[in-house]
């Protein structure tokens, strides 16, 4: 399982679009999503897939 995750510059810039006060929680959720799928690099598509999944849970 991927323990250390790498964020691409594009994914980092997408994360910065999230308000700063919820950003740490969003980062944790996205990283948890990636780990569950055994993904070691957070790319823009991974970010979008994770964000889309969280949107369905509401």
PDB file of N, CA, C and O in Angstrom:
ATOM      1  N   UNK A   1       0.844  -1.194   0.000  1.00  0.00           N
ATOM      2  CA  UNK A   1       0.000   0.000   0.000  1.00  0.00           C
ATOM      3  C   UNK A   1       0.880   1.245   0.000  1.00  0.00           C
ATOM      4  O   UNK A   1       1.957   1.255   0.595  1.00  0.00           O
ATOM      5  N   UNK A   2       0.418   2.274  -0.662  1.00  0.00           N
ATOM      6  CA  UNK A   2       1.190   3.512  -0.756  1.00  0.00           C
ATOM      7  C   UNK A   2       1.164   4.262   0.571  1.00  0.00           C
ATOM      8  O   UNK A   2       0.098   4.648   1.051  1.00  0.00           O
ATOM      9  N   UNK A   3       2.341   4.465   1.164  1.00  0.00           N
ATOM     10  CA  UNK A   3       2.415   5.192   2.425  1.00  0.00           C
ATOM     11  C   UNK A   3       2.704   6.665   2.206  1.00  0.00           C
ATOM     12  O   UNK A   3       2.055   7.526   2.800  1.00  0.00           O
ATOM     13  N   UNK A   4       3.676   6.956   1.357  1.00  0.00           N
ATOM     14  CA  UNK A   4       3.968   8.363   1.100  1.00  0.00           C
ATOM     15  C   UNK A   4       3.386   8.730  -0.256  1.00  0.00           C
ATOM     16  O   UNK A   4       3.671   8.094  -1.270  1.00  0.00           O
ATOM     17  N   UNK A   5       2.576   9.754  -0.246  1.00  0.00           N
ATOM     18  CA  UNK A   5       1.891  10.167  -1.467  1.00  0.00           C
ATOM     19  C   UNK A   5       2.546  11.402  -2.045  1.00  0.00           C
ATOM     20  O   UNK A   5       2.954  12.310  -1.321  1.00  0.00           O
ATOM     21  N   UNK A   6       2.638  11.417  -3.354  1.00  0.00           N
ATOM     22  CA  UNK A   6       3.192  12.570  -4.067  1.00  0.00           C
ATOM     23  C   UNK A   6       2.046  13.291  -4.755  1.00  0.00           C
ATOM     24  O   UNK A   6       1.217  12.668  -5.419  1.00  0.00           O
ATOM     25  N   UNK A   7       2.004  14.600  -4.595  1.00  0.00           N
ATOM     26  CA  UNK A   7       1.002  15.424  -5.266  1.00  0.00           C
ATOM     27  C   UNK A   7       1.652  16.089  -6.462  1.00  0.00           C
ATOM     28  O   UNK A   7       2.720  16.687  -6.335  1.00  0.00           O
ATOM     29  N   UNK A   8       1.019  15.992  -7.631  1.00  0.00           N
ATOM     30  CA  UNK A   8       1.536  16.717  -8.791  1.00  0.00           C
ATOM     31  C   UNK A   8       1.217  18.202  -8.607  1.00  0.00           C
ATOM     32  O   UNK A   8       0.343  18.570  -7.823  1.00  0.00           O
ATOM     33  N   UNK A   9       1.936  19.038  -9.338  1.00  0.00           N
ATOM     34  CA  UNK A   9       1.716  20.489  -9.254  1.00  0.00           C
ATOM     35  C   UNK A   9       0.275  20.837  -9.634  1.00  0.00           C
ATOM     36  O   UNK A   9      -0.343  21.709  -9.022  1.00  0.00           O
ATOM     37  N   UNK A  10      -0.245  20.158 -10.637  1.00  0.00           N
ATOM     38  CA  UNK A  10      -1.623  20.429 -11.074  1.00  0.00           C
ATOM     39  C   UNK A  10      -2.631  20.089  -9.974  1.00  0.00           C
ATOM     40  O   UNK A  10      -3.561  20.856  -9.722  1.00  0.00           O
ATOM     41  N   UNK A  11      -2.446  18.945  -9.324  1.00  0.00           N
ATOM     42  CA  UNK A  11      -3.349  18.552  -8.241  1.00  0.00           C
ATOM     43  C   UNK A  11      -3.237  19.524  -7.064  1.00  0.00           C
ATOM     44  O   UNK A  11      -4.245  19.874  -6.451  1.00  0.00           O
ATOM     45  N   UNK A  12      -2.017  19.957  -6.749  1.00  0.00           N
ATOM     46  CA  UNK A  12      -1.808  20.940  -5.676  1.00  0.00           C
ATOM     47  C   UNK A  12      -2.551  22.237  -5.991  1.00  0.00           C
ATOM     48  O   UNK A  12      -3.161  22.834  -5.104  1.00  0.00           O
ATOM     49  N   UNK A  13      -2.502  22.670  -7.242  1.00  0.00           N
ATOM     50  CA  UNK A  13      -3.181  23.922  -7.598  1.00  0.00           C
ATOM     51  C   UNK A  13      -4.697  23.770  -7.498  1.00  0.00           C
ATOM     52  O   UNK A  13      -5.391  24.719  -7.133  1.00  0.00           O
ATOM     53  N   UNK A  14      -5.212  22.592  -7.818  1.00  0.00           N
ATOM     54  CA  UNK A  14      -6.645  22.338  -7.652  1.00  0.00           C
ATOM     55  C   UNK A  14      -7.023  22.374  -6.174  1.00  0.00           C
ATOM     56  O   UNK A  14      -8.073  22.901  -5.805  1.00  0.00           O
ATOM     57  N   UNK A  15      -6.169  21.817  -5.341  1.00  0.00           N
ATOM     58  CA  UNK A  15      -6.418  21.817  -3.897  1.00  0.00           C
ATOM     59  C   UNK A  15      -6.484  23.243  -3.366  1.00  0.00           C
ATOM     60  O   UNK A  15      -7.256  23.531  -2.451  1.00  0.00           O
ATOM     61  N   UNK A  16      -5.688  24.127  -3.930  1.00  0.00           N
ATOM     62  CA  UNK A  16      -5.660  25.523  -3.468  1.00  0.00           C
ATOM     63  C   UNK A  16      -6.941  26.273  -3.804  1.00  0.00           C
ATOM     64  O   UNK A  16      -7.159  27.374  -3.299  1.00  0.00           O
ATOM     65  N   UNK A  17      -7.792  25.694  -4.651  1.00  0.00           N
ATOM     66  CA  UNK A  17      -9.088  26.312  -4.952  1.00  0.00           C
ATOM     67  C   UNK A  17     -10.088  26.096  -3.818  1.00  0.00           C
ATOM     68  O   UNK A  17     -11.112  26.774  -3.745  1.00  0.00           O
ATOM     69  N   UNK A  18      -9.782  25.150  -2.939  1.00  0.00           N
ATOM     70  CA  UNK A  18     -10.637  24.864  -1.785  1.00  0.00           C
ATOM     71  C   UNK A  18     -10.322  25.906  -0.712  1.00  0.00           C
ATOM     72  O   UNK A  18      -9.153  26.236  -0.512  1.00  0.00           O
ATOM     73  N   UNK A  19     -11.333  26.431  -0.018  1.00  0.00           N
ATOM     74  CA  UNK A  19     -11.060  27.413   1.045  1.00  0.00           C
ATOM     75  C   UNK A  19     -10.031  26.879   2.046  1.00  0.00           C
ATOM     76  O   UNK A  19     -10.063  25.712   2.435  1.00  0.00           O
ATOM     77  N   UNK A  20      -9.119  27.766   2.448  1.00  0.00           N
ATOM     78  CA  UNK A  20      -7.981  27.351   3.275  1.00  0.00           C
ATOM     79  C   UNK A  20      -8.385  26.655   4.567  1.00  0.00           C
ATOM     80  O   UNK A  20      -7.656  25.787   5.047  1.00  0.00           O
ATOM     81  N   UNK A  21      -9.532  27.015   5.140  1.00  0.00           N
ATOM     82  CA  UNK A  21      -9.924  26.441   6.428  1.00  0.00           C
ATOM     83  C   UNK A  21     -10.421  25.004   6.331  1.00  0.00           C
ATOM     84  O   UNK A  21     -10.477  24.313   7.348  1.00  0.00           O
ATOM     85  N   UNK A  22     -10.780  24.536   5.148  1.00  0.00           N
ATOM     86  CA  UNK A  22     -11.174  23.127   4.984  1.00  0.00           C
ATOM     87  C   UNK A  22     -10.145  22.333   4.199  1.00  0.00           C
ATOM     88  O   UNK A  22     -10.276  21.118   4.043  1.00  0.00           O
ATOM     89  N   UNK A  23      -9.123  23.015   3.706  1.00  0.00           N
ATOM     90  CA  UNK A  23      -8.105  22.365   2.870  1.00  0.00           C
ATOM     91  C   UNK A  23      -7.432  21.172   3.558  1.00  0.00           C
ATOM     92  O   UNK A  23      -7.293  20.122   2.930  1.00  0.00           O
ATOM     93  N   UNK A  24      -7.002  21.292   4.837  1.00  0.00           N
ATOM     94  CA  UNK A  24      -6.348  20.126   5.467  1.00  0.00           C
ATOM     95  C   UNK A  24      -7.256  18.897   5.512  1.00  0.00           C
ATOM     96  O   UNK A  24      -6.793  17.779   5.283  1.00  0.00           O
ATOM     97  N   UNK A  25      -8.534  19.093   5.803  1.00  0.00           N
ATOM     98  CA  UNK A  25      -9.474  17.968   5.842  1.00  0.00           C
ATOM     99  C   UNK A  25      -9.669  17.382   4.442  1.00  0.00           C
ATOM    100  O   UNK A  25      -9.736  16.164   4.277  1.00  0.00           O
ATOM    101  N   UNK A  26      -9.759  18.251   3.446  1.00  0.00           N
ATOM    102  CA  UNK A  26      -9.921  17.780   2.062  1.00  0.00           C
ATOM    103  C   UNK A  26      -8.699  16.981   1.637  1.00  0.00           C
ATOM    104  O   UNK A  26      -8.830  15.930   1.010  1.00  0.00           O
ATOM    105  N   UNK A  27      -7.506  17.476   1.977  1.00  0.00           N
ATOM    106  CA  UNK A  27      -6.272  16.768   1.628  1.00  0.00           C
ATOM    107  C   UNK A  27      -6.278  15.374   2.251  1.00  0.00           C
ATOM    108  O   UNK A  27      -5.939  14.397   1.583  1.00  0.00           O
ATOM    109  N   UNK A  28      -6.659  15.275   3.519  1.00  0.00           N
ATOM    110  CA  UNK A  28      -6.691  13.965   4.195  1.00  0.00           C
ATOM    111  C   UNK A  28      -7.672  13.017   3.511  1.00  0.00           C
ATOM    112  O   UNK A  28      -7.366  11.842   3.312  1.00  0.00           O
ATOM    113  N   UNK A  29      -8.848  13.528   3.153  1.00  0.00           N
ATOM    114  CA  UNK A  29      -9.845  12.672   2.496  1.00  0.00           C
ATOM    115  C   UNK A  29      -9.350  12.194   1.134  1.00  0.00           C
ATOM    116  O   UNK A  29      -9.537  11.032   0.774  1.00  0.00           O
ATOM    117  N   UNK A  30      -8.724  13.087   0.384  1.00  0.00           N
ATOM    118  CA  UNK A  30      -8.215  12.718  -0.937  1.00  0.00           C
ATOM    119  C   UNK A  30      -7.087  11.705  -0.803  1.00  0.00           C
ATOM    120  O   UNK A  30      -7.011  10.753  -1.580  1.00  0.00           O
ATOM    121  N   UNK A  31      -6.212  11.904   0.178  1.00  0.00           N
ATOM    122  CA  UNK A  31      -5.113  10.956   0.393  1.00  0.00           C
ATOM    123  C   UNK A  31      -5.640   9.605   0.864  1.00  0.00           C
ATOM    124  O   UNK A  31      -5.112   8.564   0.472  1.00  0.00           O
ATOM    125  N   UNK A  32      -6.666   9.612   1.693  1.00  0.00           N
ATOM    126  CA  UNK A  32      -7.270   8.341   2.140  1.00  0.00           C
ATOM    127  C   UNK A  32      -7.869   7.608   0.939  1.00  0.00           C
ATOM    128  O   UNK A  32      -7.699   6.397   0.798  1.00  0.00           O
ATOM    129  N   UNK A  33      -8.564   8.340   0.084  1.00  0.00           N
ATOM    130  CA  UNK A  33      -9.142   7.777  -1.138  1.00  0.00           C
ATOM    131  C   UNK A  33      -8.047   7.121  -1.980  1.00  0.00           C
ATOM    132  O   UNK A  33      -8.206   5.994  -2.448  1.00  0.00           O
ATOM    133  N   UNK A  34      -6.935   7.835  -2.168  1.00  0.00           N
ATOM    134  CA  UNK A  34      -5.830   7.311  -2.982  1.00  0.00           C
ATOM    135  C   UNK A  34      -5.241   6.048  -2.355  1.00  0.00           C
ATOM    136  O   UNK A  34      -4.986   5.066  -3.053  1.00  0.00           O
ATOM    137  N   UNK A  35      -5.028   6.075  -1.051  1.00  0.00           N
ATOM    138  CA  UNK A  35      -4.465   4.896  -0.371  1.00  0.00           C
ATOM    139  C   UNK A  35      -5.372   3.681  -0.515  1.00  0.00           C
ATOM    140  O   UNK A  35      -4.897   2.568  -0.736  1.00  0.00           O
ATOM    141  N   UNK A  36      -6.684   3.898  -0.389  1.00  0.00           N
ATOM    142  CA  UNK A  36      -7.644   2.788  -0.520  1.00  0.00           C
ATOM    143  C   UNK A  36      -7.602   2.179  -1.918  1.00  0.00           C
ATOM    144  O   UNK A  36      -7.908   1.000  -2.096  1.00  0.00           O
ATOM    145  N   UNK A  37      -7.226   2.980  -2.902  1.00  0.00           N
ATOM    146  CA  UNK A  37      -7.126   2.488  -4.285  1.00  0.00           C
ATOM    147  C   UNK A  37      -5.691   2.142  -4.658  1.00  0.00           C
ATOM    148  O   UNK A  37      -5.395   1.866  -5.821  1.00  0.00           O
ATOM    149  N   UNK A  38      -4.805   2.157  -3.672  1.00  0.00           N
ATOM    150  CA  UNK A  38      -3.381   1.836  -3.865  1.00  0.00           C
ATOM    151  C   UNK A  38      -2.736   2.738  -4.920  1.00  0.00           C
ATOM    152  O   UNK A  38      -1.982   2.283  -5.780  1.00  0.00           O
ATOM    153  N   UNK A  39      -3.055   4.019  -4.826  1.00  0.00           N
ATOM    154  CA  UNK A  39      -2.490   5.039  -5.725  1.00  0.00           C
ATOM    155  C   UNK A  39      -1.433   5.799  -4.945  1.00  0.00           C
ATOM    156  O   UNK A  39      -1.688   6.231  -3.821  1.00  0.00           O
ATOM    157  N   UNK A  40      -0.248   5.970  -5.522  1.00  0.00           N
ATOM    158  CA  UNK A  40       0.835   6.648  -4.810  1.00  0.00           C
ATOM    159  C   UNK A  40       1.051   8.079  -5.264  1.00  0.00           C
ATOM    160  O   UNK A  40       1.822   8.816  -4.649  1.00  0.00           O
ATOM    161  N   UNK A  41       0.369   8.486  -6.346  1.00  0.00           N
ATOM    162  CA  UNK A  41       0.518   9.860  -6.834  1.00  0.00           C
ATOM    163  C   UNK A  41      -0.851  10.494  -7.026  1.00  0.00           C
ATOM    164  O   UNK A  41      -1.710   9.961  -7.729  1.00  0.00           O
ATOM    165  N   UNK A  42      -1.035  11.643  -6.386  1.00  0.00           N
ATOM    166  CA  UNK A  42      -2.289  12.380  -6.545  1.00  0.00           C
ATOM    167  C   UNK A  42      -2.129  13.266  -7.778  1.00  0.00           C
ATOM    168  O   UNK A  42      -1.378  14.241  -7.769  1.00  0.00           O
ATOM    169  N   UNK A  43      -2.841  12.908  -8.825  1.00  0.00           N
ATOM    170  CA  UNK A  43      -2.844  13.691 -10.065  1.00  0.00           C
ATOM    171  C   UNK A  43      -4.182  14.424 -10.144  1.00  0.00           C
ATOM    172  O   UNK A  43      -5.068  14.189  -9.322  1.00  0.00           O
ATOM    173  N   UNK A  44      -4.330  15.293 -11.110  1.00  0.00           N
ATOM    174  CA  UNK A  44      -5.600  16.000 -11.287  1.00  0.00           C
ATOM    175  C   UNK A  44      -6.775  15.022 -11.472  1.00  0.00           C
ATOM    176  O   UNK A  44      -7.817  15.210 -10.844  1.00  0.00           O
ATOM    177  N   UNK A  45      -6.638  13.987 -12.312  1.00  0.00           N
ATOM    178  CA  UNK A  45      -7.758  13.042 -12.448  1.00  0.00           C
ATOM    179  C   UNK A  45      -8.093  12.305 -11.137  1.00  0.00           C
ATOM    180  O   UNK A  45      -9.265  12.076 -10.840  1.00  0.00           O
ATOM    181  N   UNK A  46      -7.072  11.938 -10.361  1.00  0.00           N
ATOM    182  CA  UNK A  46      -7.311  11.281  -9.068  1.00  0.00           C
ATOM    183  C   UNK A  46      -8.039  12.251  -8.137  1.00  0.00           C
ATOM    184  O   UNK A  46      -8.996  11.877  -7.459  1.00  0.00           O
ATOM    185  N   UNK A  47      -7.574  13.490  -8.115  1.00  0.00           N
ATOM    186  CA  UNK A  47      -8.204  14.535  -7.295  1.00  0.00           C
ATOM    187  C   UNK A  47      -9.683  14.670  -7.663  1.00  0.00           C
ATOM    188  O   UNK A  47     -10.549  14.688  -6.789  1.00  0.00           O
ATOM    189  N   UNK A  48      -9.958  14.762  -8.954  1.00  0.00           N
ATOM    190  CA  UNK A  48     -11.350  14.940  -9.409  1.00  0.00           C
ATOM    191  C   UNK A  48     -12.208  13.728  -9.077  1.00  0.00           C
ATOM    192  O   UNK A  48     -13.366  13.871  -8.684  1.00  0.00           O
ATOM    193  N   UNK A  49     -11.645  12.541  -9.234  1.00  0.00           N
ATOM    194  CA  UNK A  49     -12.393  11.313  -8.917  1.00  0.00           C
ATOM    195  C   UNK A  49     -12.727  11.276  -7.430  1.00  0.00           C
ATOM    196  O   UNK A  49     -13.849  10.937  -7.052  1.00  0.00           O
ATOM    197  N   UNK A  50     -11.770  11.618  -6.596  1.00  0.00           N
ATOM    198  CA  UNK A  50     -11.993  11.634  -5.149  1.00  0.00           C
ATOM    199  C   UNK A  50     -13.056  12.663  -4.791  1.00  0.00           C
ATOM    200  O   UNK A  50     -13.974  12.378  -4.022  1.00  0.00           O
ATOM    201  N   UNK A  51     -12.927  13.848  -5.348  1.00  0.00           N
ATOM    202  CA  UNK A  51     -13.870  14.924  -5.054  1.00  0.00           C
ATOM    203  C   UNK A  51     -15.282  14.541  -5.503  1.00  0.00           C
ATOM    204  O   UNK A  51     -16.259  14.831  -4.813  1.00  0.00           O
ATOM    205  N   UNK A  52     -15.379  13.896  -6.652  1.00  0.00           N
ATOM    206  CA  UNK A  52     -16.670  13.454  -7.167  1.00  0.00           C
ATOM    207  C   UNK A  52     -17.287  12.410  -6.218  1.00  0.00           C
ATOM    208  O   UNK A  52     -18.490  12.435  -5.961  1.00  0.00           O
ATOM    209  N   UNK A  53     -16.472  11.516  -5.716  1.00  0.00           N
ATOM    210  CA  UNK A  53     -16.966  10.478  -4.808  1.00  0.00           C
ATOM    211  C   UNK A  53     -17.496  11.116  -3.514  1.00  0.00           C
ATOM    212  O   UNK A  53     -18.532  10.699  -2.998  1.00  0.00           O
ATOM    213  N   UNK A  54     -16.802  12.104  -3.004  1.00  0.00           N
ATOM    214  CA  UNK A  54     -17.241  12.764  -1.769  1.00  0.00           C
ATOM    215  C   UNK A  54     -18.566  13.484  -2.002  1.00  0.00           C
ATOM    216  O   UNK A  54     -19.410  13.549  -1.108  1.00  0.00           O
ATOM    217  N   UNK A  55     -18.739  14.018  -3.192  1.00  0.00           N
ATOM    218  CA  UNK A  55     -19.970  14.713  -3.516  1.00  0.00           C
ATOM    219  C   UNK A  55     -21.190  13.789  -3.492  1.00  0.00           C
ATOM    220  O   UNK A  55     -22.299  14.221  -3.178  1.00  0.00           O
ATOM    221  N   UNK A  56     -20.974  12.527  -3.823  1.00  0.00           N
ATOM    222  CA  UNK A  56     -22.072  11.548  -3.838  1.00  0.00           C
ATOM    223  C   UNK A  56     -22.484  11.140  -2.442  1.00  0.00           C
ATOM    224  O   UNK A  56     -23.605  10.670  -2.249  1.00  0.00           O
ATOM    225  N   UNK A  57     -21.617  11.304  -1.467  1.00  0.00           N
ATOM    226  CA  UNK A  57     -21.919  10.857  -0.092  1.00  0.00           C
ATOM    227  C   UNK A  57     -22.861  11.804   0.633  1.00  0.00           C
ATOM    228  O   UNK A  57     -23.422  11.444   1.668  1.00  0.00           O
ATOM    229  N   UNK A  58     -23.041  12.996   0.110  1.00  0.00           N
ATOM    230  CA  UNK A  58     -23.882  13.985   0.801  1.00  0.00           C
ATOM    231  C   UNK A  58     -25.337  13.704   0.611  1.00  0.00           C
ATOM    232  O   UNK A  58     -26.180  14.439   1.125  1.00  0.00           O
TER     233      UNK A  58
END
